[in-house]
Amino acid sequence: MKGYPRSTYRMEVKQQYRNMKEVIDRHPQIVAYAIEAIERAGLTPVKTSIRGGTDGSRLSFMGLPCPNIFAGEHAFHSRLEWVSRQDMEKAVQTIVHLAMIWEERA
């Protein structure tokens, strides 16, 4: 601004994406059930942090704790993004097992 004395600026900070971990940590069974569902589908669970805005983050702060679970895709949001039928089938199996686990524990 010193170099351009007649210039102006305006900055507004607007909260968009919050860390869903804040909500998920209060409901540990959600992640435990997801891990069990993935294992029942014959896969090895991999927990990792996700950066950026996700539906899971938005839903979690709207009152529905919702971690992201894989859907089988590779090379997310790139020109080379793809998914195989086999990976999609495993994602579907995982979701079916997850529904079964919630019903079993209800």
C-alpha positions, 0 to 999 in steps of 0.5 A: 500500500505504501507504493500505491498511496491512493489504492485501497483494499477490502478483506472479508474472512468468510468461514466455508469449510470446517474440520469435521474431526471436531464433530466426528471425535464426539461420535467415535462409533461412526468411524469404528462402524465404518472401519468394520464395514470396510473390513467386512467388505474384504478390504483393509481400512486406511484412515487419512485426513481430507483437506478442503470442503466435503459434503461430510464436513458440511453435513457434520456441522448441520447435525449429521456426523458424516465422515467421508467413505471411499467410493472407489475413485482414483486421481480425484478431480484430475483429468485422469480421474477414473473408477473401476467396476470392481472398486465401485462394487467394493464401495457398495458392499461397504455401504451395505455392511455399514447399514447392517452394522447400524441395524445390528447395534440399534 
